[in-house]
Amino acid sequence: MSNYQIVYMSVLIFLDQSEGHIKKNSFEAASYGAKVAELMGTSAEGIVFGKVNDDLASLGAYGLKKIHTISGEGATELDSQVFTNALAQAVTTLEAKVVVFANNLDGKAIAPRLSAKLKAGLVSGAVALPDTTNGFVVKKNVFSGKAFANVAINTEIKIIALNPNSHKVIKTEGTAEVSELNIQTPAGKVKVTAVNKVVGEIPLAEAELVISGGRGLKGSENWHLITDLAKLLGAATACSRAVADAGWRPHHEHVGQTGLAIAPNLYFAVGMSGAIQHLAGVNRSKVIVVVNKDPEAPFFKAADYGIVGDAFEVMPKIIEAVKKLKGVS
Ligand SMILES: Cc1cc2nc3c(=O)[nH]c(=O)nc-3n(C[C@H](O)[C@H](O)[C@H](O)COP(=O)(O)OP(=O)(O)OC[C@H]3O[C@@H](n4cnc5c(N)ncnc54)[C@H](O)[C@@H]3O)c2cc1C
């Protein structure tokens, strides 16, 4: 039996927002943080920067007792230095002992800085709740998802960045108390002068459904097989590095070890071999469907559903079937 006792004060969850709306990954982080708080016998509280249009009190349904808001000039756009400074003050003021981020762009920008500032141990890419039977041990992905590591955090303050799709969103009932934290956020050193958004496309990093094409599609002229299905399903489009290198698709669509790592609910891969470097970016997808004419293609080993067949025959049939299902001509 251990001869020391750790007192956990609260679990603080960073809630990511975009254009006034809380992002999907934050609901996962909130549900996860609420479970961590339950394990610790303490309460879970959220913290959000800038103006939010969503009803913050309703986030109580995800297990958050309180939501702290931070306003000010530096709170409107993500500036990792400004946000880190403000969060460090919040952690001290609120006596938080565990801080949870989603391991997305914002989480990756802030969590390591906060870890350095507070001299707090950080596990990024966490995939499970901490094991608190003997210390505080968090399981994470290593080697591009090929293995797991159990990492013990021994510092008083602990930081966890949760991989997307690693924890179920748990929504029940409840209302959170919302109040403004009196923390200054001066304008940062970096000034955003313009934001150019691609209109009409679903952002790949946050897409629930992704239709992706590989070299098996033979050329950019055949990409309608990917984009037509994506449009019908409201999905984002992606591709292999080989495809982006060939100039068939833009590089921001390339997923994998050297591209974007994604974790959609559906990853639909057409004419892709499933190289290890590609799988590194997509193996956290909930459901993987593969269309490939080679039954020995490695991608089938990672797939939940597989269609062995020629993409040029299979895809038009799938597109027709979805059209019929949706009543689209
Ligand atoms: C350091 C390093 C980093 C890398 N990083 C990445 C990365 O981040 N992302 C990435 O994707 N790759 C990456 N690669 C490249 C990777 O190794 C593969 O070369 C690449 O993923 C292959 O792309 P592909 O599956 O589109 O093409 P291919 O490997 O050529 O596969 C094409 C597939 O299409 C199938 N096919 C052919 N015709 C048809 C048809 N008519 N119908 C159905 N199926 C058909 C074939 O059977 C084959 O399986 C990296 C490589 C290195 C060395």
The ligand as an SDF file (V2000), in Angstrom:
LIG
                    3D

 53 58  0  0  0  0  0  0  0  0999 V2000
    9.8570    8.1490  -46.0620 C   0  0  0  0  0  0  0  0  0  0  0  0
    8.5840    7.8760  -46.8070 C   0  0  0  0  0  0  0  0  0  0  0  0
    7.4260    8.5290  -46.4040 C   0  0  0  0  0  0  0  0  0  0  0  0
    6.2360    8.2980  -47.0920 C   0  0  0  0  0  0  0  0  0  0  0  0
    5.1020    8.9360  -46.6710 N   0  0  0  0  0  0  0  0  0  0  0  0
    3.9290    8.6380  -47.2640 C   0  0  0  0  0  0  0  0  0  0  0  0
    2.7180    9.2330  -46.8100 C   0  0  0  0  0  0  0  0  0  0  0  0
    2.6930   10.0540  -45.9040 O   0  0  0  0  0  0  0  0  0  0  0  0
    1.5800    8.8920  -47.4370 N   0  0  0  0  0  0  0  0  0  0  0  0
    1.5260    8.0010  -48.4680 C   0  0  0  0  0  0  0  0  0  0  0  0
    0.4440    7.7380  -48.9870 O   0  0  0  0  0  0  0  0  0  0  0  0
    2.6670    7.4410  -48.9120 N   0  0  0  0  0  0  0  0  0  0  0  0
    3.8510    7.7480  -48.3460 C   0  0  0  0  0  0  0  0  0  0  0  0
    4.9900    7.1740  -48.8250 N   0  0  0  0  0  0  0  0  0  0  0  0
    4.9070    6.3770  -50.0610 C   0  0  0  0  0  0  0  0  0  0  0  0
    4.4100    4.9540  -49.8400 C   0  0  0  0  0  0  0  0  0  0  0  0
    5.4860    4.1370  -49.4880 O   0  0  0  0  0  0  0  0  0  0  0  0
    3.7340    4.4080  -51.0910 C   0  0  0  0  0  0  0  0  0  0  0  0
    4.6470    4.4730  -52.1640 O   0  0  0  0  0  0  0  0  0  0  0  0
    2.4610    5.1510  -51.4890 C   0  0  0  0  0  0  0  0  0  0  0  0
    1.5960    5.2570  -50.4010 O   0  0  0  0  0  0  0  0  0  0  0  0
    1.7740    4.3580  -52.6040 C   0  0  0  0  0  0  0  0  0  0  0  0
    0.6620    5.0660  -53.0480 O   0  0  0  0  0  0  0  0  0  0  0  0
   -0.5500    4.2750  -53.7460 P   0  0  0  0  0  0  0  0  0  0  0  0
   -1.1250    3.2930  -52.7990 O   0  0  0  0  0  0  0  0  0  0  0  0
   -1.4430    5.3370  -54.2830 O   0  0  0  0  0  0  0  0  0  0  0  0
    0.1340    3.5970  -55.0060 O   0  0  0  0  0  0  0  0  0  0  0  0
    0.6020    2.1150  -55.2780 P   0  0  0  0  0  0  0  0  0  0  0  0
    1.4740    1.5870  -54.1880 O   0  0  0  0  0  0  0  0  0  0  0  0
    1.1470    2.1190  -56.6510 O   0  0  0  0  0  0  0  0  0  0  0  0
   -0.7380    1.2490  -55.2180 O   0  0  0  0  0  0  0  0  0  0  0  0
   -1.7290    1.2880  -56.1850 C   0  0  0  0  0  0  0  0  0  0  0  0
   -2.7470    0.2270  -55.8250 C   0  0  0  0  0  0  0  0  0  0  0  0
   -3.8360    0.3360  -56.7100 O   0  0  0  0  0  0  0  0  0  0  0  0
   -4.2660   -0.9570  -57.0570 C   0  0  0  0  0  0  0  0  0  0  0  0
   -4.9120   -0.8530  -58.3800 N   0  0  0  0  0  0  0  0  0  0  0  0
   -4.3130   -0.6490  -59.5910 C   0  0  0  0  0  0  0  0  0  0  0  0
   -5.2600   -0.5490  -60.5500 N   0  0  0  0  0  0  0  0  0  0  0  0
   -6.4480   -0.6720  -59.9220 C   0  0  0  0  0  0  0  0  0  0  0  0
   -7.7980   -0.6410  -60.3830 C   0  0  0  0  0  0  0  0  0  0  0  0
   -8.0930   -0.4500  -61.6720 N   0  0  0  0  0  0  0  0  0  0  0  0
   -8.7850   -0.8340  -59.4750 N   0  0  0  0  0  0  0  0  0  0  0  0
   -8.5090   -1.0450  -58.1650 C   0  0  0  0  0  0  0  0  0  0  0  0
   -7.2530   -1.0690  -57.6820 N   0  0  0  0  0  0  0  0  0  0  0  0
   -6.2410   -0.8710  -58.5540 C   0  0  0  0  0  0  0  0  0  0  0  0
   -3.0150   -1.8080  -57.0750 C   0  0  0  0  0  0  0  0  0  0  0  0
   -3.3360   -3.1780  -56.8740 O   0  0  0  0  0  0  0  0  0  0  0  0
   -2.2150   -1.1920  -55.9450 C   0  0  0  0  0  0  0  0  0  0  0  0
   -2.4690   -1.8990  -54.7310 O   0  0  0  0  0  0  0  0  0  0  0  0
    6.2040    7.4000  -48.1790 C   0  0  0  0  0  0  0  0  0  0  0  0
    7.3740    6.7400  -48.5480 C   0  0  0  0  0  0  0  0  0  0  0  0
    8.5410    6.9780  -47.8760 C   0  0  0  0  0  0  0  0  0  0  0  0
    9.7780    6.2370  -48.3030 C   0  0  0  0  0  0  0  0  0  0  0  0
  1  2  1  0
  2  3  1  0
  2 52  2  0
  3  4  2  0
  4  5  1  0
  4 50  1  0
  5  6  2  0
  6  7  1  0
  6 13  1  0
  7  8  2  0
  7  9  1  0
  9 10  1  0
 10 11  2  0
 10 12  1  0
 12 13  2  0
 13 14  1  0
 14 15  1  0
 14 50  1  0
 15 16  1  0
 16 17  1  0
 16 18  1  0
 18 19  1  0
 18 20  1  0
 20 21  1  0
 20 22  1  0
 22 23  1  0
 23 24  1  0
 24 25  2  0
 24 26  1  0
 24 27  1  0
 27 28  1  0
 28 29  2  0
 28 30  1  0
 28 31  1  0
 31 32  1  0
 32 33  1  0
 33 34  1  0
 33 48  1  0
 34 35  1  0
 35 36  1  0
 35 46  1  0
 36 37  1  0
 36 45  1  0
 37 38  2  0
 38 39  1  0
 39 40  1  0
 39 45  2  0
 40 41  1  0
 40 42  2  0
 42 43  1  0
 43 44  2  0
 44 45  1  0
 46 47  1  0
 46 48  1  0
 48 49  1  0
 50 51  2  0
 51 52  1  0
 52 53  1  0
M  END
$$$$
